[in-house]
Amino acid sequence: MTQPVTLGGRPTMPPPGVPTEELLIARFRGHARRLFWSALVLIAVFGATAYLFDNLPDPFENWMLLTAAGAALLFLAVIPYAIWYSRTTTVTTRRVIVNHGLGARNRREMSHARGYTIGVRRGIVQRMWGVGTITLSNGVDAPLRLANVPNATLVHETLADQIEVSQILAHRDAQSGQDSSRGF
């Protein structure tokens, strides 16, 4: 879902005093390059298990091999994938939402209307993969760190535009004497 845009590329703005609808701009996870070693372990464990099944030395049995292979897959492939899959970042027209956690879910939000600084750090390896680490800081709360964001420059530009639009709407509504949240 995106907002209709004008010819200049900026989203259209609602009339003063009308509450703005919260629309989804982007939802993403960190870059999947951190799963490289898990994929390598997955291939190696399946290959070694297939080769060693019924070819084990005398004191070992096949159930021991299968148990060791299952434990290795669980701890070195399944759990890292589940951790990666559980971390999502959502950018809407009002805020940035970061969710993470397997059992208990943790959620942090940062509102565009309050404003924040955006810091982008891209190391050599991150530049090769087209990713970066974005840090959002509003000066009051702890900085919100988004690690290994795919297309970091595009996300940076989008966040900067959303801050600008949100602050324009907040200033316009404050000047007109209207409260934009009054409709709820």
Disulfide bonds with the S-S distance in Angstrom:
none
